[in-house]
Amino acid sequence: MAKTVIEIRKKPNENNASILRRFSRRIQESGIIRNVKSARYNVRKESKLKVKNSALKRMARRYEIEKLKKLGKMATK
């Protein structure tokens, strides 16, 4: 992630609360907080092998359910 430098200088006769308010506004406008929060819970993509195995399990389970329905051991909706 690229680093962004935000610098706020104190104006003459400016109190700390207004400096903090200006800084907070500048941070919010830059989108830094939004980017950090969106990347906080980054979820990796599943590997191709895992996707393939889960698809095979689903297919096997579907086949098993159809088989039980045909035998009358499982209620149909």
ABEGO torsion letter per residue (X at the ends): XBBBBBBBBBBBGBBAAAAAAAAAAAAAAAGAAAAAAAAABBBBBBBAAAAAAAAAAAAAAAAAAAAAAAAGABBBX
